[in-house]
Amino acid sequence: MDPKGREVPGYRMHAFVCGHTRPEGSARGCCSEKGSLELMRKFKLDSKGKGLTDVRVQKSGCLDFCENGPTCVIYPNGDWFRITEESIPKLIEFLDGGKLPSEYLLNLKA
């Protein structure tokens, strides 16, 4: 058993929030200049506040969709989302076993 009380490594679900930074003036922009790190911190703290100990929320490197605004991918299913202040409660509900918040899915076809 590890110090966090886990008997097996890993998490039931793992959320990665893009924290990439591009040079100023980049045509694609970057998630960090659009507030992704603040959103990631809120997502992480709120999920911990909900008592979710078998999930992990963390910053990632570039997820390559920065032009769409701050993005997040949640595994094991690999669902891609736009992360906003409004989406965080629904994403936490999803991490807690709730339904997929399809209204925040990243539309890669647009």
C-alpha positions in Angstrom: 0.0 0.0 0.0 1.4 3.4 -0.9 1.3 6.6 1.4 -2.1 7.6 -0.2 -3.7 4.3 0.8 -3.8 2.8 -2.8 -3.2 -0.9 -3.2 -2.7 -0.6 -6.9 -1.0 2.2 -8.9 -2.9 4.6 -11.0 -6.3 6.3 -10.9 -9.8 5.4 -12.0 -9.9 8.5 -14.2 -7.1 11.0 -15.1 -7.8 14.5 -16.4 -5.1 16.5 -18.2 -5.6 20.2 -18.7 -3.4 21.9 -21.4 -0.9 24.3 -19.8 1.0 25.0 -23.0 2.6 28.4 -23.7 3.4 29.7 -27.1 5.3 32.9 -28.0 3.3 36.1 -27.9 1.5 36.8 -31.1 1.2 33.1 -32.1 -1.6 32.6 -34.7 -3.0 29.7 -32.7 -2.7 31.3 -29.3 -2.1 29.1 -26.3 -4.3 27.6 -23.5 -2.2 29.2 -20.7 -2.8 32.7 -21.9 -6.6 31.8 -22.0 -6.6 30.9 -18.3 -6.1 27.2 -18.4 -3.8 27.0 -15.4 -6.3 28.8 -13.2 -9.1 26.5 -14.5 -6.9 23.5 -13.8 -6.3 24.6 -10.2 -10.0 25.1 -9.7 -10.8 21.8 -11.3 -8.2 20.1 -9.1 -9.2 21.7 -5.9 -13.0 21.3 -6.5 -12.5 17.6 -7.3 -10.5 17.1 -4.1 -13.2 19.1 -2.2 -15.7 16.6 -3.5 -13.7 13.8 -2.0 -12.6 12.2 -5.2 -9.4 10.3 -4.2 -9.3 7.9 -7.1 -9.0 10.5 -9.9 -6.2 12.9 -10.8 -6.4 16.3 -12.3 -3.2 17.8 -13.6 -1.5 20.1 -16.0 -0.3 18.7 -19.3 1.9 19.9 -22.0 0.4 20.9 -25.3 -2.7 19.0 -26.3 -2.6 20.6 -29.7 -6.0 22.2 -29.8 -5.2 25.6 -28.2 -7.0 27.5 -30.9 -10.3 26.1 -29.4 -9.6 27.6 -26.0 -8.5 25.8 -22.9 -8.8 22.1 -23.4 -8.9 19.0 -21.3 -8.7 15.3 -22.0 -10.0 12.7 -19.5 -8.8 9.1 -19.6 -9.4 6.1 -19.7 -11.9 6.9 -22.4 -10.0 9.8 -24.0 -12.9 12.2 -24.0 -11.9 15.8 -25.0 -13.5 18.9 -23.5 -13.5 22.7 -23.6 -12.8 23.6 -20.0 -14.5 26.7 -18.6 -15.6 27.9 -15.2 -19.1 26.7 -16.2 -17.9 23.2 -17.3 -16.0 22.4 -14.1 -19.0 21.3 -11.9 -20.2 19.0 -14.8 -16.7 17.6 -15.3 -16.4 16.8 -11.6 -19.8 15.2 -11.7 -18.5 13.1 -14.6 -15.4 12.1 -12.7 -17.7 11.1 -9.8 -19.4 8.6 -12.1 -22.0 10.9 -13.6 -23.1 11.3 -17.2 -20.8 12.6 -19.9 -21.2 16.4 -20.1 -21.6 16.3 -23.9 -22.3 20.0 -24.1 -18.6 20.6 -23.3 -17.1 18.0 -25.7 -14.5 19.5 -28.0 -16.0 19.6 -31.5 -13.0 18.8 -33.6 -15.0 18.9 -36.8 -15.9 22.6 -36.6 
